[in-house]
Amino acid sequence: MRKLFRGPPPVYELEALLDSYKGGTHHVDQVFPNLFLGDVNIARDRKKLRTMGITHILNAAHASWEFTGDNIDYGPDIQYYGITIEDCPDFDISVFLRPGAKFIHNALSTPGGKVLVHCVLGKSRSATMVLAYLMIYQRFTLADAIRHVSQYRCIAPNRGFLQQLQHLEMELHYTFWRCYMF
């Protein structure tokens, strides 16, 4: 008997899940094997990035008004992907979810690949990109992705981003079932 899909939980329930983190705050945390979620401070620390073995960086605050580190030269050993996302509930982040998730997936599929996903604080824009990756490529539900990442880092995607992730979950669910029904 097939389980009935009821869709993602309402935003207020997702926000309650976000409050489950009990650890301290850090500039960077590993939230999945070889996938790191961090802030602008870690992104500026080239020595630390080399020590960590970072091979790819996704900057979710590229060219945004509050981030001035776009001119960092990471050298030939780090592949950089910059996305301009404003941390505003009305901002349409959905157009960046699949390309960002694909960049993360390709980075992690590279032998020895380690990827840093960051924004300014490493809580909303970059966290949304990581959640989308887990949903698209690791088949996590949105709630499970939040639970998973919240074990390792305090995250706080804004309400608009959470709503767009809800829509992504619905899209992924129906795409999955369409593939197996026909």
Rosetta blueprint (number, residue, H / E / L):
1 M L
2 R L
3 K L
4 L L
5 F L
6 R L
7 G L
8 P L
9 P L
10 P L
11 V H
12 Y H
13 E H
14 L H
15 E H
16 A H
17 L H
18 L H
19 D L
20 S L
21 Y L
22 K L
23 G L
24 G L
25 T L
26 H L
27 H L
28 V E
29 D E
30 Q E
31 V E
32 F E
33 P L
34 N L
35 L E
36 F E
37 L E
38 G E
39 D L
40 V H
41 N H
42 I H
43 A H
44 R H
45 D L
46 R H
47 K H
48 K H
49 L H
50 R H
51 T H
52 M H
53 G L
54 I L
55 T L
56 H E
57 I E
58 L E
59 N E
60 A L
61 A E
62 H L
63 A L
64 S L
65 W L
66 E L
67 F L
68 T L
69 G L
70 D L
71 N L
72 I L
73 D L
74 Y L
75 G L
76 P L
77 D L
78 I L
79 Q E
80 Y E
81 Y E
82 G E
83 I L
84 T E
85 I L
86 E L
87 D L
88 C L
89 P L
90 D L
91 F L
92 D L
93 I L
94 S H
95 V H
96 F H
97 L H
98 R H
99 P H
100 G H
101 A H
102 K H
103 F H
104 I H
105 H H
106 N H
107 A H
108 L H
109 S H
110 T L
111 P L
112 G L
113 G L
114 K L
115 V E
116 L E
117 V E
118 H E
119 C L
120 V L
121 L L
122 G L
123 K L
124 S L
125 R H
126 S H
127 A H
128 T H
129 M H
130 V H
131 L H
132 A H
133 Y H
134 L H
135 M H
136 I H
137 Y H
138 Q L
139 R L
140 F L
141 T L
142 L H
143 A H
144 D H
145 A H
146 I H
147 R H
148 H H
149 V H
150 S H
151 Q L
152 Y L
153 R L
154 C L
155 I L
156 A L
157 P L
158 N L
159 R H
160 G H
161 F H
162 L H
163 Q H
164 Q H
165 L H
166 Q H
167 H H
168 L H
169 E H
170 M H
171 E H
172 L H
173 H H
174 Y H
175 T H
176 F H
177 W H
178 R H
179 C H
180 Y H
181 M H
182 F L
